[in-house]
Amino acid sequence: MTKILLIEDMPDTADLVRRVLTLDGYEFIHAPDAETGLSMARQHLPDLILLDLGLPDYDGQTLAGWLRDESALADTPIIAFTAWPQETAKKMVESYGCNGYISKPILKVSDFVAQVKSFLKTA
């Protein structure tokens, strides 16, 4: 089963993503902050990481760097999951070493699932 780790501090957003992804057959793992996210990534070795860029303990750039430094996670797609405007998100993705981004809030569940699937295919 494909494992997706969501590192997101907003419980409502995490719950929505959990419901959508588990209904689509994915194994869902959630971490509410960067430190827990790094630990969960090491433990579960997910197939995809959705990373909120505004976490309460460390910023997305710091965590993305830590994840990239882990040899077991070096090739794991990291997708910024952000409410930043599109142009800002694109710049953040490039500078943070992410593979892409998905905008939030999720407005259309089918679009969100399609984006997740597209990032998994390119992995």
N, C-alpha and C positions, 0 to 999 in steps of 0.2 A: 504494500500500500504506500502511496506517495505521501511523504511527510512534509507538512508546511508549518514553519515556525513563524508566528506573529509576535513581534516585539512592539507592544502598544500599551500605553498607560491609561487610555480611556476605556472603562469597563463596557459601556454600551457599544462602542465600536468593535471591541474584541468579541463581544457576544454575537453581534451580527455576522462578523467574519466567520466565527466558529460555526454558527448555524448554516451559513451558505456553503462553506467548504465541506463540512461533514455530510450534508445532504448530497453533495456532489461526489462523495466517496473518498475524500482525502482524510488522512490522519492529521488532526489539528493539535498543535502545541502552542501554548500561550505563555509569554513572559511579560510582566507589567513594567519592567525597567531594564536598563542596559546590563547591569551585573547579572541579573537572573537570565537575561537573554543569552549572554555569552556562555553561561553555565549550561543552559538548556541546549544550545547549539552544539557544544562539545559532547554532551551526553547523548543526544538523539541523532546527530548528524542529518539534519533535514535536507530534503531535496530542493527546497526553496525557502528563502527568508524574506518576510515582509517586514520592513523596518520603518517605524515611525521616526521621523527626524527630530522631533521635539520630545525627548524623554525627560523624566524628572531628575535622574541622577547624572547622566552623561549625554552629550549631544550625539546625533546620528553619525557625524563624521568620525568621532572618536571610536564609537562602537564598530562602524564599518571597517575601520583600520584594524581593530583588534580581531575581528572575524577574518579578515584577509590574511592576518599574520598566522592564523591557525592552519597548519598544513592540511589537515583533514577537511577543512572548509574552504580552502583556497579557490576551488572551482565551483562552489555553491553559488547560484545566482542570488544576489542581494537586491531586492526591489524596494526602493524608497516608497513608503506609503504615507502620503503627505497632503496637507491642505494648502500648501504653498501654491501661489499662482504658477501656471504652466511654465512660463519662461524661467522663473526662479527655480522651479523644480528641475528643469533640464540642466541648469548650471550646477545645482547641488549634486545631481547624479554624477556628472562628469568629475567634479572636484572630490566627491566622496568615494569614488571607485565603485559605485553601484552599477547594476546592469540595466536599470531602467526605473520607471516610477509608475505608480498607480495613484490617481487623484482620489482624495476623500473629501467630502463624504461619498459613500457609495450611493449613486442615484439610481442605477439600474443593475440589479443583481446579475442578469445575464451578461452584461458588459464586463462586470468585475470578474466573473468566472472565465470568460473568454480571454481576458488579459492574463489571468493567472496561468491558464493553459498555454498561452503563447509563450510566456516566459519559461515554462517547464520544457517546451519543445526545443527551445534554443539552448537549453542547458547541456 
